[in-house]
């Protein structure tokens, strides 16, 4: 196996010291040490080619070199012991439960505002607070059916919630694709580790969407609503629709009549019961939100209010993942559940608080600044890596609109070895973790999630749009780790490479893209 380097500046997921591998990684690292560099690179090349042939891509906006890219995949998996995962699972369930109680309250009696646990002005000044949701009864009282919460580990190895993604969280398709690749590359090693499965995600998502149907019928009509082929996550929209066996639609494929949503089909119109929407609130319904939206469905909110169609996730959920609201989530847990948070936040300073703002302006060189409405790593300032002029220019924006910014201490995210082809070695890269949570009558968390990797040397930004990659995440069934033996037989076949016939559904995606570009 290629050489592995070690750093003491951050919590190392694999090594406790430069010479000591953590117990749950011992067999993996021992077996990979027996794998020659040439064989390792061969398997890495096979996985890369498989991803390209399947069309597993994302889009980078505003990149002169081209927008369509294959997300880099690192073959060394992240391993999470069973007991460690149990704590994460309890903490995540606690958090999403409190957040949904907050949303029920916010679009109802607003007790938490009246009790001054969360500032009234903070909520009502947010563009993500949707007054259109007042009076609407959502199924099971749940607003956030699909959640992607981002976790990090600090220098001491403590897990912390970095942010919550409650509107249209993306990345689960890469979780499933990464797992498929790993079971092909290291099949016996994977089996011996007794890794908990993730491939049931689409079945669980489909069952959840079924349960939201306002019509009590065996097969309700479910659609995935996408902005179209130029959206950064379009591959995921198509992938999930295909895996669930439901229609992938755009706004122009749907219309509202007599308070109901219908889909245009070759057989005539078909009533739609549940919409898994991957469009931001602003663009969902030009009659209710942005009137210039060409992506949404006019009258959709009228049908939602009438109770004739269900939306997952519900409009208005984004107020709870507003970065300026994030610091109040621990207080929500105490207020609604009378419990202490199991998973802590990252310390956060808000531009809405005068004392915090002064600290932000005086200590910008040590802080990470984020606009409250941005995602994907855009619009950030990492103080320790910025020049004096860059800091001064950025602080002018903060002073002009303090409500729009938060700041956090620069945390050296935990590191994990990742393979670099240019050196042929493993080097420590910063990582985070995005578990995916499904919430309906019950709450289901898919074991593991998307481990994102900051592949730019020295970078703390893990987003794929900023050059990040991903790893498979192995959550173990138990903490009885496998014994030493030969677990590195040749990888099983890659059918998509052998017969050179990509999936027909993905071939159709490419055809649609070409047709629209002509």
C-alpha positions, 0 to 999 in steps of 0.5 A: 500500500502507498505510504501514509503520513500523520498530523497531530494538528487535528483529531486523526480518525485512523491513528491515535499516534503516528505508530498506533492504528485505532482498533477498528481500523487495525485489520483494514490498514493491515490488509491494505499494507499487503496490497501493492501500489500497482494493484491499489491504483488499478482498483482505484482506476476501475472505481473512477471509470465506473463512476464516469460510465454511470454518469454520477456527476454534480454541477459546479456553477460559474466554472469556466472549465466546465460544469459537469464533474464526477465527484472524486471518490476515495477508496479508504473508507471511514469506519464508525464503531457501533457504540459511537454510532448509537450516540450519534443516532440518539443525538440526531433523533433528539435534534430533528424532533425538537426542530419539528416541534419548533416549526409546528410552534412557529407556524402555530401559537409561537410560544417560543417567541412569546417566551423570548427563547428565540428573538421575534425579530430574528424569525420575522426578518428571515426570508425563510420564514413563510407566512403562507404556511400558517394554518396548513396542517402537515401530515404527522405534524412533520415539516422536515421529512428528509434531513441532512445534518452536517457533523464534524469532530473537533480537536478532542474528537468530540462530534458537533453539529455544524449545520442542519439542512432541512430544505432539499438536502443532497448527497444521498445518491453518492452514499449509495454509489460509494457503497456499491463501489466498495462492495465491488472493490473489497467484497470480502473485507467489507463482509468480514467487517459486518458493515450495516447496510445503506441500500434500503434508503430508497425503499424507506424513502418511498414508504415514507412518501407513501405514508404522506398521501392525502388519498388512502389508496394502495398506490398513490401517485408520487413524483420527484419535482426537479428544477431540470438538467442544469441543477447541480444535483440533477443526477440525484433527482433522476437516480432517486426517481428511478430507484423508487420507480416514480416519475421525475417531473419538472414544473411544466409537467404539472398543473393545478385544477380545482385545488388538485395537482395533476401530471400531464401524461400520454394517457391524459392527466393523472392526479398527484398525491405526493411531491418530493420536491427538490426545488427551493421554496422561492421557486415552488409556486409563482402565485405564492412566492416569486412571481418570476419563477418558471420552475414551479407550479402555479397554484401549488400552495392552494392545493397544499392548503386544501389538503389535496397534495403533500410536499416533502419537505414542507415549505417554510422548513428552511427557517430552522436551518437559517444559520442565524437560527442555528445557535438557538437549536440547543435551547429548542431541545431544552424548551420542547423536550426538557432535555440537554442536547446530546450533540453540541453545536459549534460555538457561534457568534451572530451578527444580530447580537451587538456583543457578538458583532463587536467580537466578530469585527475585532477577531476576524483573523481567527474566525470563519465567517458564513453568510446565513443564506448561502450553502455549498461553501460559497461566500465564506471567509476563513480568517486564518487563510485570508489576507488583511485586505480580504478581511477588510473587504469582507468586514465591510459587508458584515457591517452593512448587513450584520443579520446576514452573517455568523462567525465560528472559531476555526476548528481543525476538522478531524482528518482521515488518510486519502489517496493522492495520485500525484504523490502515490501516497495517503495524506491526511485530509479534513472530513465531515459527515452528513447522515440522512434522516427520514422522518414521518410516523417514525424516524429512520437514520441510514447508518453512516451517511456521506463522508465528505473530504477536503481534497485540496491540500490544507483546505477545511472546505469539504463541499464538492463544489469547492473541490471536495470528494467523498468516502464510503462510511462503514457503521459496524454491526457491533464492536467485535472487529474482524480477525487477521486473514487474507481479505483482499481477493480480486474485486468482483466484476464491474459489469458496466465496464465489461459490457460498456452498456450504461444504465438505460435510465442514465442514458435517457438523462444524457439524451434529455440533456443533449435535446435541451441543449440543441 
